[in-house]
Amino acid sequence: MAEALDTEETRVFDADVGRILDIVAHALYSEREVFLRELIANAADACDKRRFLAQTDEALAEGAGDPAVTLVPDAGARTLTVSDTGVGMNRDELIANLGTIARSGTAEFAKKLSGDAAKDGSLIGQFGVGFYSAFMVADEVVVETRRLGEPQGWRWTSDGRGGYRIEPIARDTVGTDVILRLKEDAAEFLDPWRLKAVVKRWSDHLALPIRLDPRKAEGGKEDEGVETINAAQALWTRPKAEIEPETYTAFYRDISHAFDEPWAVIHNRNEGTIEYTNLLFIPTERPADLYEPERKPRLRLHVRRMFITDDCEALLPGWLRFLRGVVDSADLPLNVSREMLQNTPLLTRIRQGLVKRVLGELEGRAKSDAEGYARFWDAFGAVVKEGLYEDFENRDRLLGLARFRSTAVDGWTSLADYVARMKPEQKAIYVMVGDSVEAARVSPQLEGFKARGLEVLLLGDPIDGFWTMIAPDFDGKPIRAVGRVADDELAAFPKVDADGKAAPETKDEAAEGEAGIDGAALADLIGRALGDRVRAVRPSARLVDSPACLAAGSDGPDPALERLLARSGRGGPVRAPILEINPDHALLKALKGLAAEAGEDAAARAAALAEPAELLLDQARLAEGEAPADPAAFARRLAQLMTRAYRA
């Protein structure tokens, strides 16, 4: 039986509980007046949607009038009404958008369109979190609305606690009125001057007029006129010299729904073969969606001040997705489709221009504001480095902008500074890739480099395993992972003492081991004992204090990258590792003796080394932050070894 639609009904909120808790936990709104900014933003989006839909259907354009938002304070009724001439909502949209707390009201807009309109309909809005900010100042909120193209009006009513009511009403005009029955301590928002101040602070930049009808305010007069209280001009169209920093900040917060201040503002008008204006902001703090898997840029694309989309992947590369702002083109058609956006050469050229602008801004600030740039890199460096892997055209500039932790200096350092500190005979830039900077810093693979006074850059972000595989050059010097540095290359550098002076070589006469078992022979025996659990076992010059470590082969990814891909489910099985041993370590010398005691037969010697070889491999795994292949077996072997040691 069909549900009746001509009677009042009471419904319970369908709450996205996790999102509500997140909002509460982070104290989203610290100033009560923000509710008005949110409701005005909703109204502006509704007007944008109406204009957008009217372009796809001429019948919907009829009677649209001028888009506007009107504020009506009513002192007698103790209400504040935010009215718009936008697209409006029908019953189902009221339930879907306002009946689920913390759901964006226009997040579902594109899904409700079909055919060509679906391609053209990616708009944004804030009904949801923004709408519910109204309950900071209101005991009750009433929404009266009528959807564009539909004859029936609807009323939605709630006190923001137990649920909401929805009922059909007669309504002559398309659009929405949000009526707030204000709390006693929110009477300030009935004052026209207070409303003007809030609009000036938060919404002065909106390209549509925000009007104030003061006739029902306290002391208002029936013959008073409705006045426009904002500049009604898109901020990005105004000359930079006329815009105060506070205005830029307010606009940034409005479009990004953030609460920090922008670290940098990039505002340019580009004229010539392509005409567009960009107003870009580099945030101070990481946006909440920075590490979402989609990696989508969040710039708003406008065509001649008309909002088109904030979901245009062709506008920026993914490694600049932290940027917020607006791009307004005079060359794209107003009815440009999503498909066209991804393929139009115009957008490709705009993208190239934006990337060039941003890189130039970062290069300038890296020189003029080193401290601020370090904070920027702390927040966004891991994302910018994605460009080292993806953006061949700009890789050299990105390498110049990149900052790294180092074994030689505190804080961040650049590749240019590293090159300036290199030893005269050093030909490559050495890097250590780990699961984190801390893990890289304590890796046994660094011991041979530290012993020779060779600086190593420490890389701990997931993307580092990818871009270092490409082995790019900087200033003519290859960037090389320490695990791929050959023994003869490392051994060419003499060891140094704590003061950086050449340290005397101390050759251990017993280094060849017992019964002629040298480092290579011992590596072969350990390899026999471990079988297919390792790809190879080899002696190494990179070890000084540790008995063994895991190393990368000449082909394939580093072990850290293999582990990352395996954990993410995007890689194949982790290959058996390469185990490097330190023949000069006391433990390895003891193993030479143990092998010698087993006689001359290689199989018997390998069998004698079976248990210590397994422990040696698991110890190397632990040193790299890996778990032993069989933790239970490792614990058992360790317990048996400790028991024998303590009994002795």
N, C-alpha and C positions, 0 to 999 in steps of 0.2 A: 504494500500500500504506500502510495506516495506521501511524503511528509508535507503537512499543511504549512503554507507560507503566509497566511493572512491573520495569524494570531501571535500574540506576544509569547515568547518562550524564554526560559532561563537555562543557561548552559554553564558548565564548569570549565575553567581554564585548562587547556592542554599545555602544560608547562615543560619546556626543555630545562629540566632541573639542573643539569650540570652547568649550563650557561648562566643560569640565575646565580648559582653559588659562585661562579667565577666573577661575575659582576660585583656581587656583594663583597667578595674577598679583596678585590682590588679597589674598592671605594671609587667607583667610576666617576661620580660627579662630586666635586668638592665645592662647587658654587651653585646655589639654587637657581640662579638666573639662567643657567645653561639650558634649562627646560625650554625656554623660549627660542633659543637658537635651534634646538632639535626640532621643535614643531614647525618653525619657519622653514628649515631645511626640508622637512617632509613635504610641506606645501609647495615649495619651489620645485621639488622633484615631480610632484603630481602635475604641476603646470607644464614642465618639460615633457612629461609623458603624453599629455594631451596634445601638445603641439606636434610631437613626434607621430602619434597615431593619426592626427589630422592630415599629415602629409602623405600617408599611405592610403587614406580613404577620404575623398573630397566630401562625402556626405557627413563625415564627422567634423569637418571644419566649420560647418554652418553654425552660426550663433556662438562661436567660441569667444569672441571679444578679445580684449587685451588680458594677458596673463597677469595676475596680481595676487598678493597676499594682504589681507586686511585684518587689523587688530581692533577689537571692539571691547573696551572695558565698560562694565555695567555696574556702577556702585550700588544701585538699589537691589539688584539680584545677586550681587557679590560674585559675578562671573567675568571671566575673560574669554573671549572667543577669538580663535585663530581661523580665519576663513580663507579659502582659496577657490580659484576658478579652474582647478585642475581636472584630472581625469575622473576623480571620484571612485567609489567602490560599490560593488553589489553585495548581496548577503553572503555569498560564499567567500568573497575576498575579505569581508569583515571578520568572518570566523577564522579564516586561514591566517590573516595578517595580524589581527589584534587579539585573537583568541589563543595564540601560542606565544607566551612571553619570550622575549629575546629572539624572535624571528624577524628578519628584515621583511618589511612589507612589499618592497619591490624586488626582493631577491628571486621571487617566483614569477616576476613579470614576463620574462622571456619565455618561460616554460608554457605560459598560457597563450602564446601567439602561435600561429601555424603558417606554413608556406613561406612566402617571401618575407612576411612580417617577422617571422621568427629569426631570420637572418639579420634583420635590421633593428631588433628590439632589445639590445642589451643596455639597460639603464640601471641606475642605482637608486637607493632610497633607504630610509632609516626607520620606518615604522617597525616597532619592536623595542629594542633597547631605548632608542631615542624617544619614542612615544611614551614609554612608561616612566620617563623622567618627569612627566606631568604630575605624577602622584607625589612628588616631593612638595608640591604647593597646593594640590587639590584634594579635597575629600571625595569628590566624584568627578568623573569625566564622561561627557556625552559626546558622541560623534554622530552627526547627521550628514548623510551623504547620498549622492546619486551618481551612478556610473554613466560615463559617456556612452551614448547609443542605447540606453535603457530607460524606460519610463518610470520605473519604481524607485522610490527613495527608501532609505533604511536608517534606523536609529540604533546605536550601540551604546550601552550604559554600563558603567562599572565603578565600584568604589576601590578597586585595585587590591581587594583582599580575597573574597570568597568566590567570585565568578563574574559573569556579565549577563546582561539581558540584550536581546536583539528583537526588533519589531519593525514591521513595514510602516512607512509614513508617506504622506503626500509631500512632494518637494518639486518646485517648479524649475529649479536651476541645477545644472550639472556642477559638481564640485563637492567640497567637504567643509563642514564647520566643526571644529574641535572646541567644545564648550567646557571650560574648567570652572567648577564651583570651588572657589578658593578657600583654603584654610584661614582661620582667623589671623595667624601670624604671617600670612602672605598678602595682606592687604596692599602692600607697596606696589604690587603688580596691577593695581587698578589705577595707579597714578600715571597719567599720560607722559609726564616728564621722565619718570622712571622707565617706562617702556621705550621711550626715545633713546635713552642712554644705553639700554641693553641692546637695542637694534644697532645703534651706532658702533658698539663695541664688537658685536659678533656677526652681524649680517649686512653691514653697510655695502659690502662688495657685490651682493647678489645683482644679477643683471635684470631682474624684474622688480617692479616697484613694490615696496612694503608700505602700506597705507595705515593711517591711524584715524579711526572714527571716534572722536572724543565726546560726542553729544550726550552719551549716557554716563560719562564719568562724573565724579563728584565735582560740582560747579560747572558742568558742561551746559552748553546752550544748544537748543534745537537748530538754530541758524548757523552754527559753526560748520565749517566745511571739512571734508575729509582731506587730509594732507599726506603727501609722500614723505616718509621720514628716513629713507636711505638714499644713497647716491644713485642707486639704480643703474650702475655702470659696472661692467665686468672689470675687476681689478687689473687684470693683465693688459687691458687696453689703455690704461692710464700711463703717462710718462713716469719713469722710475723716480725722477726728481721730486715728484709730487706725493710719493708714497712713503709714509713713516714706517720704521721697523715694526712698531706695534701693529700696524695694519697688515703687514705681511704675515706676522705671527698669527693674528686672528684668522686670516684666510687659510693659512696652513692647517691650523687646528680644526677649522670647519670642514675642510675637504678630506682630511686624513683621520678625523675623529681621534686625534692624539692630544696629549697634554704637555708635551715637551715644547721647547722652542727649536726652530730650524737652525742647524749649524751653518748652513749656507743657503743663499737665495740666488738663483740664476734666472734673470729676467731679461729676455731679449726679443726684439722684433726683427725678423729676418725678411728682407725684401730682395727682389731679383726674380730669377726664373721661378722660384717657389716662394710664396709668401705665407709666413706663419709666425705666430707669437708663442713663445714658451715661457712659462713661469714655473720653475722647478725648485723644489726644496729638498735639501739633504737633511734628514732628521738628526737629532742629537742622540736619541735612543732608538733601539731596534723596534720596528713595528711588530705587532703580535704575529703577523702572518709571514714573517721573513723566511721561515724554514718550511713552509707548506710545500708538499711534493710538487704541486703544479708550477711553482716558481713563476707566477704571473706578475708582470708589471702592473702598477695601479695608477697610471696617469689617466687623467680625464681628457678625452678627445672631444673638441668642439669644432664645429664648422660654422664660421661667421657667428660666434658666440652661442650657437645652438649646441646643447649637449648631445653627443652621439653615444659614447660608450666609455666605460673605464676598464674594459676587458679586451684591449687590443694588443695582442702579443707582438704584432709587427712594429709597434711604436718604440719599444725599448728591448734590448737584450735581457735575458733573465738575470745576468750578473749585476744589473742596475735596478733590480726590482725594489730596492729600498727607497728609491726616489718617489716623491709625491709631487703633485702639481697638475698643471693644465697645459695642453697644447691646442692652439686654436688656428685652424687652417682656413685660408680664403680660397683654396684651389680645389678642395674635395667637394663633390656634390653633396647636398643636404641629405639625399636619400641613399647615401652610400651603404652598401650591404656589408655584413660581417665577412662574407667571402671576398669581396673586393678589398676590404681593409687588409687582409692577409697577403694580398698579391699585388696591390697597386704600386707602381714604381715611385709615385709621389711619396708614399709613406716610407718607402725604403730610403729615399733621399732625406726625408725629415729625420728618420732614425739616425742616419749617419751624422747629420748636423747636430742632433742632441747628444750623441755619444762624444763627438768632438768637443762640444761645449763643456760637458761634464768633466772630461779628462783634463781640459785646460784649466778648469776651476780647481780640480784636485791638485794638479801640478803647481799652480800658483800658491795654494794654501799650504802645501807640503813645504814650500820654501819660506813662506812668510809667517806661518803659524804652526811650528813643529809640534808644540804641545797639543794644540787642538787637533792636528792631523793624527797624532798618536791616539787620541781618544776616538776619533773617527775610525781608525784602523782596528782598534779594540772591538768596536761595535760591528763593523761591516767588512773587515778584511777578509774573513772566510768566504764571503759572498763575492767580493771583487775578484778574488783569485780564481773563481770559476771561469772568468774571462781568459785566464792564461791557457785554459784547456779548449775553450770554445771559440775564441775570437782571435784568429790568426792575424787579421789586419791590424789589430791594436795591441798585439802581444808585447812588442818592445816597449810601448808606453806603459803598459800595465806592469811589466817587470820593473820599470823605473819607479813606479808608485808603490810597489809591494814592500812590506815591512816584515821583518822576521826576528824571532828570538835567536840568541847566539850563545855559543860556549865561551866567547871572549869578552862580551860587553853586556851590561845590564840594559834592560828596556828593549825598545824596538831598534832595529838597524836596517839600512837599505842595502841593496846589492852594490850600489856605487861606493858606499862606505866600506863594505866588505872587501871589494876589489882594492881599495886604497890601503887596506891592512894586509893584503896577501903577501906571502913570502916571495922574494924576487924570482925564485925558480918554480913557483907554483903555477900550474897551467889551468887548473879547473877550480870551480866554486863547489865546495863540498856541502852536502845537505844530508840530514838524517830524518827520515820519515818514520813517525811512530803513531800509535793510537792517540797520543796526546803529547804536548810539548814536554810535560814532566816525564812521561815514559821514554821519550827520545833522549832526554838529558841524561838518564841513568843507564842507557843501553850499553852493554859491553862492547858493541861495535865502535864506540867512540874512543876506547882506551888508547889504541895505537895512534890516533890523531892527536889526542891530548898529549901523549908522551912526546910527540914531535912538534908541539906548539902550533898545530894546524887548526885554524878556526873552522867550526862546523855550524851551519845554520840548522835550527831545530824546527821541524814542521810537524804539526799535530792536528791539522784539520782534515776531514775526510777527502776534500778535493785535492790535497797535496799528493796523494798517491797517484792521481790521474795525470796532473799536468807535468810532474817530474818524469813520467814515462816518456814524454815527448822529447825530453832532454834539450830544452831550448838553450840558446847561447845568450849571454849578457856581456856586452863590451868585448866580444870576441872570445869569451871564455865559456866553455860548456858548464852547465849545471849538472853535477853528478852525485848520485846517491852514494853514501859511504859503503853500502853493501856491495856496490858494483866496482869499487876501486880495487884494482889488482894489487897483489902483494908487492910486486917489483916497483910499482908506482909509489906505494906508501913507503917501502923500505928505502927509497931514494932520498928520503928526508931523514937527517940524523935526529936521534932523540935529544931532548933538551932537558935541563934541570928547571927548578922552580923560577929561576931568574931568566930563563930563556936562553941560557948558554948551553953549548954542546955538552952533553953528558958523556962520560967515558963509557965505552962499550965493555960490558962484563960478560964474557963468553963463559958459559958453564961447560966444563970439560965433560960432564955427564950428560950433556944435552943429547948425545946420540943414543942414550938410554942403555938398557941392559941387553946383552947378547946381540948387539948390532941393530937394535930396534930404534931407528931414527923417527923423526916426526911423520914422514910420509908412510913408513911401514906401520906405525901405530895407527894412523888414520885409516889405513887399509884394513887392519884388524878390527877396529871399531865399526867400520862400514860392514864387514862380514857379520859381526855380531848383531847389528841392527837390521840388516837385510833391507826389505822394501820400505821400512819405516823412514828411511832417508834416501834422498836422491844421490847424495855424495857426502863423503867426509874428507876434509882436507885441512892441513895445518895452515895457520894464518898469522900474518904479522900484525894484524889489527888488534890482537888481544895482548894485554899486559898483566892485568890483575885477575882476570876471570879465566876459568879453565876452558870455557866453550861459549859459542854463541851461534845463533841462526843467521844465515846470510842469504842474499838474493843471488839468483843465477844471472847469467849474461842475457837470458831471454825471459820474457814474461814479467808480471808485475812484482813489486816488492811484497814481502810477506804481510806487511800491514794492510796493503790494498787487497790482497787475497782474502784476508780475514774479514775486512769490511764488506766485500762483495758477497762472501759466504753468509755473513750475518743478515744481509739485506735480502738474500734469496735471489740476487741478480747474477751471481757468478756460479761457476761450476764447483766441484769439490776442491778443497784446498790441496794443492800438491804436496807431496812429501818434501820436507825442508832439506836444505843443505846445512850440514853441521860443520862448523869450523872449530878446531881445537888449538889450544895453546901448549905446544910441546914442552915449553919451559916452566909450566906451572907444576907445583909440587904434586898435585893430584894426578896429572898426566904422567909424571915421572914414576909415581907409585904404580900406575897401571902398566907402565913398561916392565917394571919388575914383576908384577903379577903375571903378565904374559910370558916373560922369560921362564918363570917357574913351571909353566905348563909344558915345557919342552920345545923341541924344534918344529913340531907339526903345526902348520898355520891354522888348521881347523880346531885343534886342541887349544891353541892360544886364543882364537876368537871365542870359543866356548867359555874359557876362563873369564873373558871380558864381558860376557852377556849381561850380567846384572849391573855392574858399574856403568856399562855403556848406556843402558836404559835410563839409569839415574842421571847420567850426564846429559842425555837428550832432554829429559824432563826439566832438569835444572836450566838448560838453555831456553826452553819454552817459557818457564816462569820469569826469567830475566827479561823477556820481551813482552811480558804482560799476558801471555797465553796460559791456559790451563794445560796440565799434562794430558796426553792423549787418553790415558786410563788413570784417572785420579785415584781410584781404589788400589790399583796395582802399585802406583807410585808410593802411596802411603804405606803399603805393606813392605815394599822394598826398603823404604827409609827406616821403618821400625826395626826390620831385621838387621840393617846395617848399624843402627844405634845400639841395638842389643849386643852385637858382637864387639863393638867398640868399648862399651862400658864394662863388659865382662873381662875384656883384655886389661 
